[in-house]
Amino acid sequence: MRVLERAGVGAPRVDAEVLLGFVLGVSRGALGSLLVLDRELPDGAAAAFDALVERRARREPLQHLTGVAPFRHVELAVGPGVFVPRPETEQVAQVAIDEARRVVDERGSAVVVDLCTGSGAIALAVATEVPGARVHAVELDAAAHAWAARNLAGSGVTLVKGDARTTLRELDGAVDVVVSNPPYVPPDAVPRDPEVAEHDPAVALYGLGADGLEVPRGITAAAARLLRPGGLYVMEHAEVQDAAARAMVDATGLYAPATTADDLTGRPRMVVARRAGAPVEH
Ligand SMILES: C[S@@+](CC[C@H](N)C(=O)[O-])C[C@H]1O[C@@H](n2cnc3c(N)ncnc32)[C@H](O)[C@@H]1O
């Protein structure tokens, strides 16, 4: 634990417990007590644990070491080449899930699209938690798409490889919920944590343009094209982008006035808007 603390790992005790549980093949909860850390480990486990701690001290993401990332009620396989799903995105998924459930109750089914799906986290959560939802997911990057294909196999989610700004034309005007956690980091805001800066793919982080919102602007336009009138759009953004994200949505003239919703820690982290009027003509 001290090795991780010295390396600047944010939650050294938690990470040490997770890695020990991983080596022993038990959940962190089943470890029982931290005293386990002081006991002798079975043959081979001590060396395996030390090797993992050393890698974690070099700031490899914990989830790359265990190969999994928890997200709501599901677990995603993750590793190099894919963005590790974050707890704050669970609340973005919640907004999409609540709306999809409401639509299913009202109409018997709902069409949900997850743009920029990465590991497939949001799409899998919606498909798992909302029976009656028909879920589509789009990912541009080949490596991330491969992780999503692995995670979404057998889930019923339709996964498409392509640019989320231009795909799924067959669903134009027919979608009830579009949810997205796109890249949105501005070019001058390189994340400080090595786990993020060195291990999350650049295509997952940087939203392009001076404000980081060039890709999100394209996603917002695509969502307007996909949504039926009254359909809901929810998109994650950085804490400092709340006003810019609302302005971005409102500037399209295609949505009712956008609002901002908070994540579970009370930070403004997503823009929410309903599609207004008639579907866009093409
Ligand atoms: C911030 S990550 C989010 C991944 C996942 N939705 C999550 O919340 O964990 C953004 C994802 O968008 C993908 N991406 C970037 N530009 C894209 C585009 N134009 N079309 C589709 N996917 C894109 C990246 O490869 C990355 O997987």
The ligand as an ORCA input file, in Angstrom:
! r2SCAN-3c Opt
* xyz 0 1
  C     -15.186      9.432    -23.550
  S     -15.196      7.908    -24.443
  C     -16.717      7.253    -23.810
  C     -16.921      5.796    -23.964
  C     -18.196      5.259    -23.291
  N     -19.378      5.885    -23.843
  C     -18.142      5.485    -21.803
  O     -18.885      6.329    -21.293
  O     -17.360      4.819    -21.135
  C     -15.609      8.461    -26.075
  C     -15.668      7.361    -27.137
  O     -16.080      7.964    -28.385
  C     -15.361      7.401    -29.455
  N     -15.441      8.367    -30.572
  C     -14.727      9.510    -30.760
  N     -15.150     10.162    -31.856
  C     -16.166      9.406    -32.378
  C     -17.021      9.550    -33.511
  N     -16.925     10.603    -34.325
  N     -17.946      8.591    -33.744
  C     -18.054      7.511    -32.913
  N     -17.279      7.320    -31.833
  C     -16.355      8.262    -31.556
  C     -13.981      7.163    -28.880
  O     -13.260      6.221    -29.626
  C     -14.350      6.687    -27.466
  O     -14.513      5.299    -27.446
*
